[in-house]
Amino acid sequence: MAALALVSAVGVIAFGWPLLADPGSGLIAHRADAPWLFAALLPLLVAVVVATIADTGMDAKAVAMLGVLAAVGAALRPLGAGTAGLEPMFFLMVLSGRVLGPGFGFVLGSVTMFASALLTGGVGPWMPFQMLAMGWFTMGAGLLPGADRIRGRAEVLMLGAYGVVAAFAYGTVMNLQGWILVGGLSSGISFHPGDPVQENLVRFLAYCLATSLGWDLGRAVLTLVLTLVLGATVLKALRRATRRAAFEARITFEDPARGPRG
C-alpha cells in the first residue's frame, strides 16, 4: 500500500498544483509537466507491481493476466469512440479491479489507458493524467469491501453503483486537468490563476455542470448497464482464470503409497 500511496500522492500534486501556483508561473496550464509526470509514473507503476507481488505472492502469471486484460480494455475503448461518453472499457476495469485487487487494479487501469492511447492515436499531454485517473478508477473497485464474502447479485449491484459514482469522479478529475488549459470561457466558469482556491473550485464546479455533465452521465449509464447485464458472467470468468493461474496455490506432491504431502 505504500507504493500506491506514493503514486497517488504524485497524482494529486500533478492535478492540483496549478491551483496553488503563482499567476506568472510556468506550472500554470501544465505547460511542461506532462513529460515529467509520465517519466515519474512508469517506475512507480513497476514499484506497485513489485510490491503487490511481494505482498500477495502473485507471480509472473499475474503479470500475464494484466497484459491480457489491458489488451482487451484497449480494444474496447475505440468501440464507443468516446461518443457521448459511451466507453465500454470502464465496466471491464470495474470488474477486473474487483478480482485483481487495488494494486494490480491501479496498474491495469494505467497500462490500459496507455495502450489505448497508442492504439487510437490519443497520445498527448493529457495521457499521463488519464493513466492516473483510470488507475484510481480501477483501484477503487479493488478497495470495495466484502471481497471474500459478497457474491452474486449483491456484488454486481455494488459494482454497478460504484461504476456510476466512479464514472462521474473520473470525468471530474480529468476536467480539472483540461479546465486549466481551456481559454476563452466566461469568467463564471474559467480558471483564474492566482485566485483563492475556493473561488476557483466554485468556478470549476460550474464548469463541470455546464460542459461535461451529459458526457459523464452517458459513461455512468453504460457502465451500470453493462455491469448489471454481464457482470456475473465476467466476474466468474475472471475468477476462474485467476484460479487456473494458481496465483496463491501451494505446490503439493502426492505419494501414492503415503498420500499427499507438502
Protein Blocks (a to p, Z undefined) as FASTA:
>chain_A
ZZmmmmmmmmmmmmmmmmmmcfkbckggplmmmmmmmmmmmmmmmmmmmmmmmmnopafk
lmmmmmmmmmmmmmmmmmnnopghiafklmmmmmmmmmnommlmmmmmmmmmmmmmmmno
pacfklmmmmmmmmmmmmmmmmpghklmmgcjllmmmmmmmmmmmmmmmmmmmmmmmmmm
pghiafklpccehiafklmmmmmmmmmmmmmmmmmmmmmmmmmmmmmmmmmmmmmmmmmm
mmmnommbccddddfknopaZZ
